[in-house]
Amino acid sequence: MSYKQKILFISVIGIILIGIFGFLIFNNTSVPSEEDKNNISIIENSSKPTIYETTTYKFEPTSKPNFNVGETYHYRITTYSHGMPQISKEGEITNVELLPIDIFIHVEKIERINKTNCYVLKRDDTNCTTEIYRKNKITGKIDKTFFIEIYTGEIMWINAENGSVVKVEFPNFNDSDDSEAKITYSQVITLPFVPYFEFFNDRMLCLKENTKWTYEAKGKDPDIGYIEGKREMRVTGIEKINGRKCFIYEDIGYTQTTSATNVLMLNDKNMYWIDVEKRIMVKQKVIEDGLTLFEAELVEITK
């Protein structure tokens, strides 16, 4: 399975499992204990995924969002390519290097939407550049080309009380290639999302020492087949990162799909270091099947 296919697969599973859990957790008016589970059956049209035997636990906020208008958060991302070089029509690929990505997020203002105060956060456009080195079969030299992914800017309206996302916009999103850029770069793709990157979500407001949440689900998708997933989220301690006191927050899980022709299992571990005061990500690491795919770290906060 290629990197792009994995991103698509994880997105599909995330929508099916994580999305429905988020809805159940944050819209459940009761507060079940770890012994009091909610078993919910959901019947859908046969053309849609069917989820059943879900078990959820309610998150309880321990903090409110702590953004300040005028702040800018600078993150640096490192992604990793794994595997041996492959043979292509242009020649042998001798090396693939993914360059670091810098992300800037600005707290622009507070705006009122539907009688709710919201922080308006704007993420700048970001380029992800992959350098590809090939041995030229004719000249014998190493040729260098580029692959560019343009992650367009994003504007988010965050509820100032509970941290939920009220609205999201991608004002510059265009899924067509830039023909002029093709003169310089081998290929250009425009996308709205930066894979894996998660600097804030409302679950970060629920963290405290020695807490753990678990949920699981089984289901069936007409395209993927049978799906089974389980996640455990826990706070394992407190550590200082770059002078910031942080919760160490682990999100560990597995997803297995079984179709008539294939069985696929993914084991993933997402580690976050969350600022205890500001409740934003200071450091993030994504590990899949024992390999580190992604790392992000807060470089600085400026005003």
Protein Blocks (a to p, Z undefined) as FASTA:
>chain_A
ZZklmmmmmmmmmmmmmmmmmmmmmmcfbdcdfklccdddddddfkbccdehiacddddd
fbdcdddehiacddddddddedjddddfkbccfbdcddddddddddfbdcdeehiacddd
dddddddddddddddfklopacddddddddddddddddfklopafbdcdfkgcfbdcfkl
mmmpmbdcddfbdghiafbdfklmmgcehiacddddddddfknopcddddddddfbdcde
ehiacdddddddddddddfkbccdddddddddddfklopafbdcddeehiafbdcddfbd
cZZ
